[in-house]
Amino acid sequence: MTSPGVGLMAQADVINFIKENPAGVLSLIDGDKPYAVPLEHFFDGKTLTFKISARKGRKVACIEKNPSACYVVYKSRREETGHEHPCRSVLIEGRLNLSGTTLTMDISSISNWRCPPAMFESCVVD
């Protein structure tokens, strides 16, 4: 079910949107405060992958304490004409896994609909 004012994209549209817009904001938990980091990602249709600095800073400390995260990919279309909605976004929730400078997210939900990771195995990825 969608929230009022939010349009639901088809699964193929969501996957293409994530692949075509390679940057977003990763939201982490830092104790009792939120912490958000702009990052670029790679999406193969199943897993989000991020490259991060080898330096152990606040981001890594947050992930080590609590790997739950939310990643938002968005695109503003205010300057473009002919679109019903001036902005589109996809919210991805899951758990992060850190291995050296590679950060991956095991996806538990996308946008306004719950989607088990197995659902993405049937997607065709170009």
Phi and psi restraints in degrees (value plus and minus 20) as a CYANA .aco file:
   2 THR   PHI    -112.1   -72.1
   2 THR   PSI     138.0   178.0
   3 SER   PHI    -100.9   -60.9
   3 SER   PSI     135.3   175.3
   4 PRO   PHI     -76.3   -36.3
   4 PRO   PSI     115.2   155.2
   5 GLY   PHI      63.9   103.9
   5 GLY   PSI     -21.1    18.9
   6 VAL   PHI    -133.6   -93.6
   6 VAL   PSI     107.4   147.4
   7 GLY   PHI    -112.9   -72.9
   7 GLY   PSI     123.1   163.1
   8 LEU   PHI    -112.9   -72.9
   8 LEU   PSI     104.7   144.7
   9 MET   PHI    -107.2   -67.2
   9 MET   PSI     129.5   169.5
  10 ALA   PHI     -87.5   -47.5
  10 ALA   PSI     137.5   177.5
  11 GLN   PHI     -75.3   -35.3
  11 GLN   PSI     -64.2   -24.2
  12 ALA   PHI     -83.8   -43.8
  12 ALA   PSI     -57.7   -17.7
  13 ASP   PHI     -85.2   -45.2
  13 ASP   PSI     -59.6   -19.6
  14 VAL   PHI     -82.5   -42.5
  14 VAL   PSI     -67.2   -27.2
  15 ILE   PHI     -82.4   -42.4
  15 ILE   PSI     -65.6   -25.6
  16 ASN   PHI     -83.2   -43.2
  16 ASN   PSI     -59.9   -19.9
  17 PHE   PHI     -81.0   -41.0
  17 PHE   PSI     -65.0   -25.0
  18 ILE   PHI     -84.3   -44.3
  18 ILE   PSI     -61.9   -21.9
  19 LYS   PHI     -90.7   -50.7
  19 LYS   PSI     -55.6   -15.6
  20 GLU   PHI    -102.6   -62.6
  20 GLU   PSI     -35.4     4.6
  21 ASN   PHI    -141.6  -101.6
  21 ASN   PSI      67.5   107.5
  22 PRO   PHI     -99.1   -59.1
  22 PRO   PSI      -6.9    33.1
  23 ALA   PHI    -151.9  -111.9
  23 ALA   PSI     132.6   172.6
  24 GLY   PHI    -184.3  -144.3
  24 GLY   PSI    -186.1  -146.1
  25 VAL   PHI    -144.7  -104.7
  25 VAL   PSI     103.3   143.3
  26 LEU   PHI    -115.2   -75.2
  26 LEU   PSI     101.8   141.8
  27 SER   PHI    -124.1   -84.1
  27 SER   PSI     106.4   146.4
  28 LEU   PHI    -139.6   -99.6
  28 LEU   PSI     154.7   194.7
  29 ILE   PHI    -132.5   -92.5
  29 ILE   PSI     104.6   144.6
  30 ASP   PHI    -138.7   -98.7
  30 ASP   PSI      68.1   108.1
  31 GLY   PHI      47.3    87.3
  31 GLY   PSI    -134.2   -94.2
  32 ASP   PHI    -126.8   -86.8
  32 ASP   PSI      -4.0    36.0
  33 LYS   PHI    -143.8  -103.8
  33 LYS   PSI     128.9   168.9
  34 PRO   PHI     -98.4   -58.4
  34 PRO   PSI     133.9   173.9
  35 TYR   PHI    -162.1  -122.1
  35 TYR   PSI     103.2   143.2
  36 ALA   PHI    -138.4   -98.4
  36 ALA   PSI     118.3   158.3
  37 VAL   PHI    -151.4  -111.4
  37 VAL   PSI     106.1   146.1
  38 PRO   PHI     -94.4   -54.4
  38 PRO   PSI     113.6   153.6
  39 LEU   PHI    -163.6  -123.6
  39 LEU   PSI     139.0   179.0
  40 GLU   PHI    -120.4   -80.4
  40 GLU   PSI     131.0   171.0
  41 HIS   PHI    -153.1  -113.1
  41 HIS   PSI     146.0   186.0
  42 PHE   PHI    -144.8  -104.8
  42 PHE   PSI     115.7   155.7
  43 PHE   PHI    -148.3  -108.3
  43 PHE   PSI     102.1   142.1
  44 ASP   PHI    -118.0   -78.0
  44 ASP   PSI     -11.6    28.4
  45 GLY   PHI      79.9   119.9
  45 GLY   PSI     -34.1     5.9
  46 LYS   PHI    -147.9  -107.9
  46 LYS   PSI     -60.2   -20.2
  47 THR   PHI    -151.0  -111.0
  47 THR   PSI     118.8   158.8
  48 LEU   PHI    -109.8   -69.8
  48 LEU   PSI     114.5   154.5
  49 THR   PHI    -146.3  -106.3
  49 THR   PSI     116.2   156.2
  50 PHE   PHI    -145.3  -105.3
  50 PHE   PSI     124.6   164.6
  51 LYS   PHI    -121.9   -81.9
  51 LYS   PSI     110.4   150.4
  52 ILE   PHI    -147.6  -107.6
  52 ILE   PSI     148.2   188.2
  53 SER   PHI     -85.2   -45.2
  53 SER   PSI     129.6   169.6
  54 ALA   PHI     -93.8   -53.8
  54 ALA   PSI     -35.0     5.0
  55 ARG   PHI     -91.7   -51.7
  55 ARG   PSI     112.2   152.2
  56 LYS   PHI    -105.8   -65.8
  56 LYS   PSI      84.4   124.4
  57 GLY   PHI    -140.5  -100.5
  57 GLY   PSI    -175.7  -135.7
  58 ARG   PHI     -80.2   -40.2
  58 ARG   PSI     -62.4   -22.4
  59 LYS   PHI     -78.4   -38.4
  59 LYS   PSI     -70.1   -30.1
  60 VAL   PHI     -84.5   -44.5
  60 VAL   PSI     -61.0   -21.0
  61 ALA   PHI     -80.7   -40.7
  61 ALA   PSI     -61.4   -21.4
  62 CYS   PHI     -83.4   -43.4
  62 CYS   PSI     -65.2   -25.2
  63 ILE   PHI     -83.9   -43.9
  63 ILE   PSI     -60.4   -20.4
  64 GLU   PHI     -84.9   -44.9
  64 GLU   PSI     -53.3   -13.3
  65 LYS   PHI    -100.6   -60.6
  65 LYS   PSI     -55.8   -15.8
  66 ASN   PHI    -173.4  -133.4
  66 ASN   PSI      85.4   125.4
  67 PRO   PHI     -98.7   -58.7
  67 PRO   PSI     -20.4    19.6
  68 SER   PHI     -91.7   -51.7
  68 SER   PSI     118.4   158.4
  69 ALA   PHI    -173.3  -133.3
  69 ALA   PSI     145.1   185.1
  70 CYS   PHI    -150.4  -110.4
  70 CYS   PSI     112.8   152.8
  71 TYR   PHI    -140.6  -100.6
  71 TYR   PSI     110.1   150.1
  72 VAL   PHI    -135.0   -95.0
  72 VAL   PSI     104.6   144.6
  73 VAL   PHI    -129.6   -89.6
  73 VAL   PSI     108.7   148.7
  74 TYR   PHI    -163.7  -123.7
  74 TYR   PSI     140.8   180.8
  75 LYS   PHI    -166.0  -126.0
  75 LYS   PSI     105.6   145.6
  76 SER   PHI    -107.8   -67.8
  76 SER   PSI     114.6   154.6
  77 ARG   PHI    -142.5  -102.5
  77 ARG   PSI       8.4    48.4
  78 ARG   PHI     -79.8   -39.8
  78 ARG   PSI     -55.0   -15.0
  79 GLU   PHI    -101.5   -61.5
  79 GLU   PSI     -31.5     8.5
  80 GLU   PHI    -115.7   -75.7
  80 GLU   PSI     129.8   169.8
  81 THR   PHI    -124.1   -84.1
  81 THR   PSI     141.4   181.4
  82 GLY   PHI      65.6   105.6
  82 GLY   PSI      -7.6    32.4
  83 HIS   PHI    -129.1   -89.1
  83 HIS   PSI     115.6   155.6
  84 GLU   PHI     -87.1   -47.1
  84 GLU   PSI     -57.8   -17.8
  85 HIS   PHI    -134.7   -94.7
  85 HIS   PSI     110.3   150.3
  86 PRO   PHI     -93.5   -53.5
  86 PRO   PSI     -29.1    10.9
  87 CYS   PHI    -169.4  -129.4
  87 CYS   PSI     125.9   165.9
  88 ARG   PHI    -151.0  -111.0
  88 ARG   PSI     125.6   165.6
  89 SER   PHI    -171.5  -131.5
  89 SER   PSI     137.0   177.0
  90 VAL   PHI    -149.6  -109.6
  90 VAL   PSI     109.2   149.2
  91 LEU   PHI    -125.3   -85.3
  91 LEU   PSI     108.8   148.8
  92 ILE   PHI    -142.2  -102.2
  92 ILE   PSI     105.6   145.6
  93 GLU   PHI    -133.4   -93.4
  93 GLU   PSI     126.9   166.9
  94 GLY   PHI     155.3   195.3
  94 GLY   PSI    -185.3  -145.3
  95 ARG   PHI    -134.4   -94.4
  95 ARG   PSI     120.0   160.0
  96 LEU   PHI    -114.5   -74.5
  96 LEU   PSI     125.7   165.7
  97 ASN   PHI    -145.8  -105.8
  97 ASN   PSI     106.7   146.7
  98 LEU   PHI    -130.0   -90.0
  98 LEU   PSI     108.0   148.0
  99 SER   PHI    -159.1  -119.1
  99 SER   PSI      79.4   119.4
 100 GLY   PHI      44.9    84.9
 100 GLY   PSI    -139.4   -99.4
 101 THR   PHI    -121.9   -81.9
 101 THR   PSI      -8.8    31.2
 102 THR   PHI    -128.3   -88.3
 102 THR   PSI     107.0   147.0
 103 LEU   PHI    -138.0   -98.0
 103 LEU   PSI     106.5   146.5
 104 THR   PHI    -140.7  -100.7
 104 THR   PSI     136.2   176.2
 105 MET   PHI    -141.1  -101.1
 105 MET   PSI     104.2   144.2
 106 ASP   PHI    -102.6   -62.6
 106 ASP   PSI      93.6   133.6
 107 ILE   PHI     -99.9   -59.9
 107 ILE   PSI     108.1   148.1
 108 SER   PHI    -129.7   -89.7
 108 SER   PSI     -45.6    -5.6
 109 SER   PHI    -175.8  -135.8
 109 SER   PSI     133.0   173.0
 110 ILE   PHI    -153.4  -113.4
 110 ILE   PSI     114.9   154.9
 111 SER   PHI      36.1    76.1
 111 SER   PSI    -153.6  -113.6
 112 ASN   PHI    -118.8   -78.8
 112 ASN   PSI     -12.6    27.4
 113 TRP   PHI    -146.9  -106.9
 113 TRP   PSI     122.1   162.1
 114 ARG   PHI     -97.6   -57.6
 114 ARG   PSI     118.0   158.0
 115 CYS   PHI    -165.5  -125.5
 115 CYS   PSI      93.1   133.1
 116 PRO   PHI     -87.6   -47.6
 116 PRO   PSI     125.2   165.2
 117 PRO   PHI     -72.6   -32.6
 117 PRO   PSI     -51.1   -11.1
 118 ALA   PHI     -80.9   -40.9
 118 ALA   PSI     -46.3    -6.3
 119 MET   PHI     -81.5   -41.5
 119 MET   PSI     -49.4    -9.4
 120 PHE   PHI     -97.8   -57.8
 120 PHE   PSI     -31.8     8.2
 121 GLU   PHI     -85.5   -45.5
 121 GLU   PSI     -43.5    -3.5
 122 SER   PHI    -108.1   -68.1
 122 SER   PSI     -24.7    15.3
 123 CYS   PHI     -97.8   -57.8
 123 CYS   PSI     121.5   161.5
 124 VAL   PHI    -109.6   -69.6
 124 VAL   PSI     103.2   143.2
 125 VAL   PHI    -131.6   -91.6
 125 VAL   PSI     103.2   143.2
